[in-house]
Amino acid sequence: MRKFALIIFILLLINAPCSWAEPLKEFFSPSAVEISKAVASVPLDYQSDVLSALKKSGKNGWQLIHAIKAVDPQEREGLAFLVANMPDRDLRALKSAFILENLRLAYRVMNETSWGKDIPQAIFLNNILPYATLNERRDNWRRDFYQRFIKIALESKTIDRAVIALNKYVFDTLQVSYNATKRPKPDQSPYESIKAHYASCTGLSILLTNALRSVGIPARIAAIPMWADNSGNHTWVEIWDGEWHYTGAAEPAQLDHAWFTVKASQTDAHHPIFASSFKKTSLSFPMRWAPRLLYVPAVDVTEDYKK
């Protein structure tokens, strides 16, 4: 009986409006009542997925609920999209300050670029707004990269020119280059690559993708687990400029021209090419360095390259 009374007392404290009860919340998962209140404030289309996400978030659910309560109404769909599609690792770890700053800066840059108004909402949500691309460490890169690269983007006037310029400027400025043996690991986060000064094709692609997103350019990562001639795997970057184009990270050139252009066109059903997605899909992005990790969504873009 005493144990039951103690549980009731704790639940009352957690849901109490008093400021002195706030610290206690961090030790317990949000109650069904708190979760329901939060879910009711997100767009209807996202409510089911956000409910499922909050149930998985454990004690960190309070951080997500705080973000939902504090978000600017104009950014509410973006927050709901992120929460609904976050992998479990992020649901249990990301703090509200990180999420809200990422949202605010992603929405702001859309009003600063000449192409921002032409980017569909679905492309923005899935290919500019996300704070990460694959399974890399979650770095808080958006403000830093915006400050470093927005001038180059604005001077370029168009997305294609900005991509070509930034594909050189980013790596020259940050002094990061390709090296398959000197890089510490294949799936480096942006700041891990900057610290090491070397990265694999995957690390370079993660860095460029996030740099482009920071200035309002839709970007995602593409990869092939094995070329059709069995010569190995590769990772590169795709950007959206009315349609999807590709470029090799740290290989500034005209879009849709790269050393792997011919190899990519020779792919087949047994050697598919995938593009990363933040929005959940029925496919998993192939990661040769972590083949058992299946939480990164993907879309099959093989036919795009065969054309």
C-alpha positions in Angstrom: 0.0 0.0 0.0 2.9 2.4 0.9 4.6 1.6 -2.4 1.4 2.4 -4.3 1.0 5.7 -2.5 4.6 6.6 -3.2 4.1 6.0 -7.0 1.0 8.2 -6.9 2.9 10.9 -5.1 5.7 10.8 -7.7 3.3 11.0 -10.6 1.6 14.0 -9.0 5.0 15.7 -8.6 5.9 15.1 -12.2 2.7 16.6 -13.5 2.7 19.4 -11.0 2.8 23.0 -12.4 5.1 24.2 -9.6 8.6 25.2 -10.7 10.2 23.3 -7.9 8.9 20.0 -9.4 10.6 20.6 -12.8 14.0 19.0 -11.9 12.2 15.7 -10.9 10.9 15.3 -14.4 14.3 14.5 -15.8 14.3 11.2 -13.8 11.1 9.9 -15.3 9.6 9.5 -18.8 6.7 11.9 -19.6 3.3 10.6 -18.6 0.6 9.7 -21.1 -1.2 12.9 -20.2 1.9 15.1 -21.1 2.5 13.1 -24.3 -1.1 13.6 -25.4 -1.0 17.3 -24.8 2.1 17.6 -26.9 0.8 15.5 -29.7 -2.4 17.5 -29.9 -0.4 20.6 -30.8 1.4 19.3 -33.9 -0.2 19.1 -37.4 -2.8 16.4 -37.7 -0.9 14.5 -40.4 2.0 14.0 -38.0 0.2 13.2 -34.8 0.3 9.4 -35.0 4.0 9.3 -35.8 4.9 11.9 -33.2 2.9 9.9 -30.6 4.9 6.8 -31.4 8.2 8.7 -31.3 7.5 10.3 -27.9 6.7 6.8 -26.5 10.1 5.7 -27.6 12.0 8.7 -26.2 12.2 7.7 -22.6 13.3 10.4 -20.2 14.4 12.6 -23.1 10.8 12.9 -24.0 10.7 16.0 -21.8 13.2 17.7 -24.1 11.1 16.9 -27.2 7.9 18.1 -25.4 9.6 21.3 -24.5 10.6 21.8 -28.1 7.1 21.2 -29.2 5.8 23.7 -26.7 8.4 26.4 -27.5 8.6 26.1 -31.3 7.5 29.1 -33.4 4.1 28.3 -35.0 5.4 28.8 -38.5 8.1 26.1 -37.8 5.7 23.6 -36.2 5.5 21.3 -39.2 9.3 21.2 -39.4 9.6 20.1 -35.8 6.8 17.5 -36.2 8.6 16.2 -39.3 11.9 15.8 -37.4 10.4 14.2 -34.4 8.2 11.8 -36.4 11.2 10.6 -38.4 14.1 10.7 -35.9 15.9 7.4 -35.3 15.6 6.0 -31.8 19.1 7.1 -30.9 18.2 10.8 -31.5 14.8 10.5 -29.7 16.6 9.5 -26.6 19.5 12.0 -26.8 18.8 15.3 -28.7 18.1 18.3 -26.5 15.5 20.9 -27.2 18.0 23.8 -27.7 19.8 21.8 -30.4 16.6 21.0 -32.2 15.1 24.5 -32.0 18.2 26.3 -33.2 18.5 23.9 -36.1 14.9 24.7 -37.0 15.2 28.4 -36.7 18.3 28.7 -38.9 17.0 26.3 -41.5 13.8 28.3 -41.9 15.6 31.6 -41.8 18.0 30.9 -44.7 15.1 30.1 -47.0 14.2 33.8 -46.9 17.7 34.9 -47.7 18.4 33.1 -50.9 17.1 33.8 -54.4 16.1 30.2 -54.8 14.5 29.7 -51.4 10.9 30.5 -52.5 11.1 27.9 -55.3 12.0 24.9 -53.1 8.9 22.7 -52.4 8.1 22.0 -48.8 8.7 18.3 -49.1 12.2 18.9 -50.5 12.9 21.5 -47.7 11.8 19.1 -45.0 13.7 16.1 -46.1 16.9 17.6 -47.6 17.6 21.0 -45.9 16.0 20.8 -42.5 17.6 17.6 -41.1 20.5 18.0 -38.7 22.2 14.8 -39.9 22.5 12.6 -43.0 23.6 9.1 -42.0 24.8 7.5 -38.7 27.5 10.1 -38.0 28.0 11.8 -34.7 25.4 14.6 -34.3 27.4 17.9 -34.5 25.8 21.3 -34.1 27.2 22.6 -37.4 24.4 24.7 -38.9 25.1 28.2 -37.4 28.9 27.8 -37.9 28.6 26.6 -41.5 26.0 29.3 -42.3 28.4 32.0 -41.2 31.3 30.5 -43.1 29.5 29.8 -46.4 26.5 32.0 -46.9 28.4 34.8 -48.6 29.8 32.4 -51.2 26.3 31.0 -51.8 24.6 34.5 -52.2 27.4 35.7 -54.5 26.8 32.7 -56.7 23.2 33.7 -57.5 22.0 30.2 -58.5 22.1 26.7 -56.9 24.3 25.1 -59.5 26.9 27.9 -59.4 26.8 27.8 -55.6 27.4 24.1 -55.4 30.4 24.3 -57.7 31.9 27.2 -55.8 31.3 25.6 -52.4 32.6 22.2 -53.4 36.0 23.9 -53.7 35.7 26.6 -51.1 34.5 24.4 -48.2 37.4 21.9 -48.5 40.0 24.6 -49.1 38.8 26.7 -46.2 38.4 23.8 -43.7 41.6 22.1 -45.0 40.0 18.7 -45.4 41.0 16.3 -48.2 40.5 12.7 -49.2 42.7 10.0 -47.7 41.4 6.4 -47.3 44.1 5.5 -44.7 44.8 8.6 -42.7 41.1 9.3 -41.9 40.2 8.0 -38.4 37.0 6.3 -39.6 34.7 6.3 -42.7 31.6 7.8 -41.1 33.1 10.9 -39.7 30.9 13.8 -38.6 31.7 17.3 -40.0 33.8 18.3 -37.1 35.6 15.0 -36.8 36.7 15.5 -40.5 37.8 19.0 -39.8 39.8 17.9 -36.8 41.5 15.1 -38.7 42.0 17.1 -41.9 41.3 13.8 -43.8 38.1 12.0 -44.7 36.8 9.1 -46.8 34.4 9.7 -49.7 31.7 9.2 -47.1 33.1 11.8 -44.7 33.7 14.3 -47.4 30.1 13.8 -48.6 28.7 14.3 -45.1 30.7 17.5 -44.8 29.6 18.9 -48.1 25.9 17.9 -47.7 25.7 19.7 -44.4 27.5 22.8 -45.7 25.0 23.0 -48.6 22.1 22.6 -46.3 23.3 25.4 -44.1 22.9 27.8 -47.0 19.5 26.5 -48.1 20.6 24.1 -50.9 18.8 20.8 -50.8 21.3 18.0 -50.6 21.5 14.3 -49.8 24.1 11.5 -50.0 24.2 8.9 -52.7 26.1 5.6 -52.6 26.6 2.3 -54.4 27.6 -0.7 -52.2 29.6 -2.2 -55.1 30.2 -1.1 -58.7 29.0 -3.4 -61.5 32.6 -4.2 -62.3 33.2 -5.2 -58.7 35.8 -2.5 -58.3 34.5 -1.3 -54.9 32.0 1.0 -53.4 31.6 4.8 -53.5 29.7 7.7 -51.9 28.9 11.1 -53.4 26.4 14.0 -53.1 23.2 14.8 -54.9 21.7 18.3 -55.0 18.2 19.5 -56.0 17.9 22.3 -58.5 14.4 21.6 -59.9 15.5 18.0 -60.3 18.3 15.9 -58.7 21.9 16.2 -59.9 25.1 14.7 -58.6 28.7 15.8 -57.8 31.7 14.2 -56.2 32.5 15.8 -52.8 35.8 17.8 -52.9 35.7 17.3 -56.7 34.4 20.7 -58.0 33.1 20.3 -61.6 30.0 20.9 -63.6 27.1 19.0 -62.1 26.4 15.5 -63.4 30.1 15.2 -64.5 32.4 13.1 -62.4 35.0 10.4 -62.6 32.3 7.8 -61.8 29.8 9.0 -64.4 30.4 6.1 -66.8 30.6 3.5 -64.0 27.3 4.8 -62.5 25.5 4.5 -65.9 26.6 0.9 -66.1 24.8 -0.1 -62.9 22.0 -2.7 -62.9 19.5 -4.3 -60.6 22.2 -6.3 -58.9 24.3 -3.2 -58.2 21.7 -0.5 -57.1 22.4 3.1 -56.2 20.7 4.6 -53.2 20.1 8.1 -51.9 19.7 9.0 -48.3 16.5 10.2 -46.8 15.5 11.5 -43.4 11.9 10.7 -43.9 11.2 7.0 -43.2 11.0 4.7 -46.2 10.8 1.0 -46.8 14.5 0.8 -47.7 17.7 1.2 -45.6 20.7 3.1 -46.8 23.7 0.8 -47.3 26.6 1.5 -45.0 29.6 -0.7 -45.7 31.2 0.4 -42.4 28.1 -0.5 -40.4 26.1 -3.1 -42.3 23.9 -4.0 -39.3 22.6 -0.5 -38.8 19.3 -0.2 -40.7 17.8 3.0 -39.3 19.0 5.3 -42.1 16.2 5.5 -44.7 16.9 5.4 -48.4 15.4 5.7 -51.9 16.5 3.6 -54.9 17.8 6.0 -57.6 19.4 3.4 -59.8 17.3 4.3 -62.9 18.3 8.0 -62.6 21.9 7.0 -63.3 21.2 4.5 -66.0 19.6 7.3 -68.0 
